């Protein structure tokens, strides 16, 4: 599934659903926020060095720019 420059694979959606189902403590939203901030730091570093991000892929193994 493509959302503009972001590609989300089926494996990512399945993993997210499994983690959401198994999360009894409510830590999943905080972990997702931490991951988003972490990847945002990578994006800022790429932009600061003059690079351009054409696509972001979210897979069961992680994110790739």
Backbone as XML, in Angstrom:
<?xml version="1.0"?>
<chain id="A" units="angstrom">
  <residue number="1" name="UNK">
    <atom name="N" x="0.850" y="-1.161" z="0.000"/>
    <atom name="CA" x="0.000" y="0.000" z="0.000"/>
    <atom name="C" x="0.905" y="1.237" z="0.000"/>
  </residue>
  <residue number="2" name="UNK">
    <atom name="N" x="0.643" y="2.148" z="-0.902"/>
    <atom name="CA" x="1.433" y="3.379" z="-0.983"/>
    <atom name="C" x="0.598" y="4.557" z="-0.529"/>
  </residue>
  <residue number="3" name="UNK">
    <atom name="N" x="1.202" y="5.383" z="0.316"/>
    <atom name="CA" x="0.577" y="6.616" z="0.775"/>
    <atom name="C" x="1.516" y="7.766" z="0.446"/>
  </residue>
  <residue number="4" name="UNK">
    <atom name="N" x="1.468" y="8.229" z="-0.792"/>
    <atom name="CA" x="2.405" y="9.263" z="-1.231"/>
    <atom name="C" x="3.806" y="8.687" z="-1.341"/>
  </residue>
  <residue number="5" name="UNK">
    <atom name="N" x="4.716" y="9.195" z="-0.526"/>
    <atom name="CA" x="6.099" y="8.713" z="-0.523"/>
    <atom name="C" x="6.313" y="7.558" z="0.448"/>
  </residue>
  <residue number="6" name="UNK">
    <atom name="N" x="5.285" y="7.159" z="1.154"/>
    <atom name="CA" x="5.406" y="6.104" z="2.170"/>
    <atom name="C" x="4.788" y="4.817" z="1.646"/>
  </residue>
  <residue number="7" name="UNK">
    <atom name="N" x="5.560" y="3.734" z="1.717"/>
    <atom name="CA" x="5.074" y="2.413" z="1.337"/>
    <atom name="C" x="4.958" y="1.571" z="2.604"/>
  </residue>
  <residue number="8" name="UNK">
    <atom name="N" x="3.793" y="0.986" z="2.818"/>
    <atom name="CA" x="3.544" y="0.136" z="3.978"/>
    <atom name="C" x="3.265" y="-1.274" z="3.465"/>
  </residue>
  <residue number="9" name="UNK">
    <atom name="N" x="4.086" y="-2.232" z="3.902"/>
    <atom name="CA" x="3.920" y="-3.604" z="3.436"/>
    <atom name="C" x="2.917" y="-4.352" z="4.313"/>
  </residue>
  <residue number="10" name="UNK">
    <atom name="N" x="2.435" y="-5.460" z="3.795"/>
    <atom name="CA" x="1.505" y="-6.292" z="4.543"/>
    <atom name="C" x="2.124" y="-6.858" z="5.810"/>
  </residue>
  <residue number="11" name="UNK">
    <atom name="N" x="3.415" y="-7.190" z="5.744"/>
    <atom name="CA" x="4.107" y="-7.699" z="6.922"/>
    <atom name="C" x="4.134" y="-6.690" z="8.060"/>
  </residue>
  <residue number="12" name="UNK">
    <atom name="N" x="4.304" y="-5.401" z="7.726"/>
    <atom name="CA" x="4.282" y="-4.350" z="8.737"/>
    <atom name="C" x="2.914" y="-4.275" z="9.403"/>
  </residue>
  <residue number="13" name="UNK">
    <atom name="N" x="1.868" y="-4.326" z="8.601"/>
    <atom name="CA" x="0.508" y="-4.252" z="9.135"/>
    <atom name="C" x="0.217" y="-5.463" z="10.029"/>
  </residue>
  <residue number="14" name="UNK">
    <atom name="N" x="0.615" y="-6.650" z="9.596"/>
    <atom name="CA" x="0.398" y="-7.853" z="10.406"/>
    <atom name="C" x="1.182" y="-7.801" z="11.711"/>
  </residue>
  <residue number="15" name="UNK">
    <atom name="N" x="2.436" y="-7.353" z="11.654"/>
    <atom name="CA" x="3.237" y="-7.244" z="12.871"/>
    <atom name="C" x="2.639" y="-6.228" z="13.831"/>
  </residue>
  <residue number="16" name="UNK">
    <atom name="N" x="2.204" y="-5.088" z="13.302"/>
    <atom name="CA" x="1.578" y="-4.056" z="14.131"/>
    <atom name="C" x="0.315" y="-4.610" z="14.800"/>
  </residue>
  <residue number="17" name="UNK">
    <atom name="N" x="-0.494" y="-5.340" z="14.049"/>
    <atom name="CA" x="-1.721" y="-5.917" z="14.610"/>
    <atom name="C" x="-1.401" y="-6.930" z="15.702"/>
  </residue>
  <residue number="18" name="UNK">
    <atom name="N" x="-0.383" y="-7.768" z="15.481"/>
    <atom name="CA" x="0.008" y="-8.754" z="16.492"/>
    <atom name="C" x="0.512" y="-8.072" z="17.757"/>
  </residue>
  <residue number="19" name="UNK">
    <atom name="N" x="1.374" y="-7.082" z="17.598"/>
    <atom name="CA" x="1.881" y="-6.366" z="18.768"/>
    <atom name="C" x="0.772" y="-5.635" z="19.509"/>
  </residue>
  <residue number="20" name="UNK">
    <atom name="N" x="-0.152" y="-5.060" z="18.773"/>
    <atom name="CA" x="-1.287" y="-4.374" z="19.404"/>
    <atom name="C" x="-2.138" y="-5.363" z="20.196"/>
  </residue>
  <residue number="21" name="UNK">
    <atom name="N" x="-2.342" y="-6.545" z="19.633"/>
    <atom name="CA" x="-3.134" y="-7.578" z="20.297"/>
    <atom name="C" x="-2.454" y="-8.060" z="21.574"/>
  </residue>
  <residue number="22" name="UNK">
    <atom name="N" x="-1.125" y="-8.199" z="21.534"/>
    <atom name="CA" x="-0.386" y="-8.740" z="22.670"/>
    <atom name="C" x="-0.001" y="-7.693" z="23.709"/>
  </residue>
  <residue number="23" name="UNK">
    <atom name="N" x="-0.179" y="-6.417" z="23.414"/>
    <atom name="CA" x="0.240" y="-5.339" z="24.317"/>
    <atom name="C" x="-0.786" y="-5.140" z="25.429"/>
  </residue>
  <residue number="24" name="UNK">
    <atom name="N" x="-0.470" y="-5.649" z="26.615"/>
    <atom name="CA" x="-1.359" y="-5.482" z="27.771"/>
    <atom name="C" x="-1.035" y="-4.227" z="28.569"/>
  </residue>
  <residue number="25" name="UNK">
    <atom name="N" x="0.154" y="-3.677" z="28.384"/>
    <atom name="CA" x="0.610" y="-2.565" z="29.212"/>
    <atom name="C" x="0.404" y="-1.199" z="28.572"/>
  </residue>
  <residue number="26" name="UNK">
    <atom name="N" x="0.078" y="-1.147" z="27.298"/>
    <atom name="CA" x="-0.117" y="0.127" z="26.621"/>
    <atom name="C" x="1.183" y="0.799" z="26.203"/>
  </residue>
  <residue number="27" name="UNK">
    <atom name="N" x="2.254" y="0.021" z="26.080"/>
    <atom name="CA" x="3.548" y="0.586" z="25.719"/>
    <atom name="C" x="3.710" y="0.756" z="24.201"/>
  </residue>
  <residue number="28" name="UNK">
    <atom name="N" x="2.893" y="0.099" z="23.413"/>
    <atom name="CA" x="3.046" y="0.135" z="21.961"/>
    <atom name="C" x="2.954" y="1.552" z="21.377"/>
  </residue>
  <residue number="29" name="UNK">
    <atom name="N" x="2.006" y="2.389" z="21.769"/>
    <atom name="CA" x="1.989" y="3.750" z="21.211"/>
    <atom name="C" x="3.254" y="4.545" z="21.547"/>
  </residue>
  <residue number="30" name="UNK">
    <atom name="N" x="3.794" y="4.352" z="22.742"/>
    <atom name="CA" x="5.019" y="5.058" z="23.127"/>
    <atom name="C" x="6.208" y="4.543" z="22.328"/>
  </residue>
  <residue number="31" name="UNK">
    <atom name="N" x="6.263" y="3.248" z="22.091"/>
    <atom name="CA" x="7.334" y="2.673" z="21.286"/>
    <atom name="C" x="7.233" y="3.166" z="19.843"/>
  </residue>
  <residue number="32" name="UNK">
    <atom name="N" x="6.021" y="3.256" z="19.315"/>
    <atom name="CA" x="5.821" y="3.752" z="17.954"/>
    <atom name="C" x="6.257" y="5.217" z="17.852"/>
  </residue>
  <residue number="33" name="UNK">
    <atom name="N" x="5.950" y="6.009" z="18.871"/>
    <atom name="CA" x="6.384" y="7.411" z="18.885"/>
    <atom name="C" x="7.901" y="7.506" z="18.928"/>
  </residue>
  <residue number="34" name="UNK">
    <atom name="N" x="8.537" y="6.672" z="19.746"/>
    <atom name="CA" x="9.999" y="6.669" z="19.824"/>
    <atom name="C" x="10.612" y="6.288" z="18.477"/>
  </residue>
  <residue number="35" name="UNK">
    <atom name="N" x="10.042" y="5.294" z="17.814"/>
    <atom name="CA" x="10.537" y="4.888" z="16.489"/>
    <atom name="C" x="10.367" y="6.008" z="15.471"/>
  </residue>
  <residue number="36" name="UNK">
    <atom name="N" x="9.222" y="6.672" z="15.497"/>
    <atom name="CA" x="8.979" y="7.764" z="14.553"/>
    <atom name="C" x="9.961" y="8.912" z="14.785"/>
  </residue>
  <residue number="37" name="UNK">
    <atom name="N" x="10.225" y="9.253" z="16.042"/>
    <atom name="CA" x="11.188" y="10.309" z="16.338"/>
    <atom name="C" x="12.602" y="9.911" z="15.917"/>
  </residue>
  <residue number="38" name="UNK">
    <atom name="N" x="12.941" y="8.653" z="16.126"/>
    <atom name="CA" x="14.252" y="8.141" z="15.732"/>
    <atom name="C" x="14.443" y="8.248" z="14.219"/>
  </residue>
  <residue number="39" name="UNK">
    <atom name="N" x="13.461" y="7.788" z="13.457"/>
    <atom name="CA" x="13.544" y="7.866" z="11.996"/>
    <atom name="C" x="13.512" y="9.311" z="11.524"/>
  </residue>
  <residue number="40" name="UNK">
    <atom name="N" x="12.783" y="10.163" z="12.231"/>
    <atom name="CA" x="12.791" y="11.588" z="11.910"/>
    <atom name="C" x="14.176" y="12.194" z="12.063"/>
  </residue>
  <residue number="41" name="UNK">
    <atom name="N" x="14.937" y="11.724" z="13.045"/>
    <atom name="CA" x="16.319" y="12.171" z="13.209"/>
    <atom name="C" x="17.182" y="11.774" z="12.027"/>
  </residue>
  <residue number="42" name="UNK">
    <atom name="N" x="16.980" y="10.557" z="11.519"/>
    <atom name="CA" x="17.703" y="10.128" z="10.318"/>
    <atom name="C" x="17.349" y="11.029" z="9.138"/>
  </residue>
  <residue number="43" name="UNK">
    <atom name="N" x="16.069" y="11.322" z="8.989"/>
    <atom name="CA" x="15.610" y="12.174" z="7.895"/>
    <atom name="C" x="16.235" y="13.563" z="7.990"/>
  </residue>
  <residue number="44" name="UNK">
    <atom name="N" x="16.270" y="14.125" z="9.214"/>
    <atom name="CA" x="16.878" y="15.443" z="9.395"/>
    <atom name="C" x="18.369" y="15.430" z="9.067"/>
  </residue>
  <residue number="45" name="UNK">
    <atom name="N" x="19.072" y="14.366" z="9.451"/>
    <atom name="CA" x="20.491" y="14.257" z="9.142"/>
    <atom name="C" x="20.722" y="14.172" z="7.636"/>
  </residue>
  <residue number="46" name="UNK">
    <atom name="N" x="19.892" y="13.411" z="6.957"/>
    <atom name="CA" x="20.010" y="13.309" z="5.493"/>
    <atom name="C" x="19.793" y="14.670" z="4.850"/>
  </residue>
  <residue number="47" name="UNK">
    <atom name="N" x="18.769" y="15.374" z="5.294"/>
    <atom name="CA" x="18.472" y="16.695" z="4.734"/>
    <atom name="C" x="19.581" y="17.695" z="5.053"/>
  </residue>
  <residue number="48" name="UNK">
    <atom name="N" x="20.147" y="17.620" z="6.271"/>
    <atom name="CA" x="21.210" y="18.550" z="6.673"/>
    <atom name="C" x="22.470" y="18.357" z="5.834"/>
  </residue>
  <residue number="49" name="UNK">
    <atom name="N" x="22.688" y="17.147" z="5.358"/>
    <atom name="CA" x="23.864" y="16.860" z="4.540"/>
    <atom name="C" x="23.593" y="17.014" z="3.043"/>
  </residue>
  <residue number="50" name="UNK">
    <atom name="N" x="22.420" y="17.545" z="2.704"/>
    <atom name="CA" x="22.110" y="17.837" z="1.310"/>
    <atom name="C" x="21.440" y="16.707" z="0.553"/>
  </residue>
  <residue number="51" name="UNK">
    <atom name="N" x="21.040" y="15.661" z="1.235"/>
    <atom name="CA" x="20.391" y="14.527" z="0.575"/>
    <atom name="C" x="18.888" y="14.729" z="0.431"/>
  </residue>
  <residue number="52" name="UNK">
    <atom name="N" x="18.272" y="13.828" z="-0.266"/>
    <atom name="CA" x="16.828" y="13.875" z="-0.473"/>
    <atom name="C" x="16.261" y="12.475" z="-0.277"/>
  </residue>
  <residue number="53" name="UNK">
    <atom name="N" x="15.179" y="12.385" z="0.451"/>
    <atom name="CA" x="14.508" y="11.101" z="0.679"/>
    <atom name="C" x="13.364" y="10.995" z="-0.314"/>
  </residue>
  <residue number="54" name="UNK">
    <atom name="N" x="13.437" y="10.010" z="-1.178"/>
    <atom name="CA" x="12.405" y="9.836" z="-2.210"/>
    <atom name="C" x="11.286" y="8.932" z="-1.754"/>
  </residue>
  <residue number="55" name="UNK">
    <atom name="N" x="11.591" y="7.984" z="-0.863"/>
    <atom name="CA" x="10.574" y="7.034" z="-0.423"/>
    <atom name="C" x="10.933" y="6.503" z="0.949"/>
  </residue>
  <residue number="56" name="UNK">
    <atom name="N" x="9.922" y="6.212" z="1.738"/>
    <atom name="CA" x="10.092" y="5.554" z="3.036"/>
    <atom name="C" x="9.278" y="4.266" z="2.981"/>
  </residue>
  <residue number="57" name="UNK">
    <atom name="N" x="9.922" y="3.149" z="3.272"/>
    <atom name="CA" x="9.252" y="1.844" z="3.266"/>
    <atom name="C" x="9.184" y="1.325" z="4.702"/>
  </residue>
  <residue number="58" name="UNK">
    <atom name="N" x="7.987" y="0.953" z="5.118"/>
    <atom name="CA" x="7.780" y="0.352" z="6.434"/>
    <atom name="C" x="7.508" y="-1.129" z="6.226"/>
  </residue>
  <residue number="59" name="UNK">
    <atom name="N" x="8.429" y="-1.970" z="6.741"/>
    <atom name="CA" x="8.304" y="-3.412" z="6.592"/>
    <atom name="C" x="8.313" y="-4.053" z="7.981"/>
  </residue>
  <residue number="60" name="UNK">
    <atom name="N" x="8.130" y="-5.351" z="8.022"/>
    <atom name="CA" x="8.166" y="-6.074" z="9.291"/>
    <atom name="C" x="9.562" y="-6.028" z="9.904"/>
  </residue>
  <residue number="61" name="UNK">
    <atom name="N" x="10.579" y="-5.768" z="9.088"/>
    <atom name="CA" x="11.975" y="-5.708" z="9.571"/>
    <atom name="C" x="12.378" y="-4.304" z="10.002"/>
  </residue>
  <residue number="62" name="UNK">
    <atom name="N" x="11.580" y="-3.310" z="9.686"/>
    <atom name="CA" x="11.904" y="-1.939" z="10.067"/>
    <atom name="C" x="11.570" y="-0.946" z="8.977"/>
  </residue>
  <residue number="63" name="UNK">
    <atom name="N" x="12.189" y="0.224" z="9.078"/>
    <atom name="CA" x="11.944" y="1.294" z="8.110"/>
    <atom name="C" x="13.183" y="1.470" z="7.237"/>
  </residue>
  <residue number="64" name="UNK">
    <atom name="N" x="12.960" y="1.829" z="5.988"/>
    <atom name="CA" x="14.055" y="2.081" z="5.055"/>
    <atom name="C" x="13.742" y="3.344" z="4.277"/>
  </residue>
  <residue number="65" name="UNK">
    <atom name="N" x="14.774" y="4.177" z="4.112"/>
    <atom name="CA" x="14.618" y="5.417" z="3.351"/>
    <atom name="C" x="15.419" y="5.326" z="2.080"/>
  </residue>
</chain>
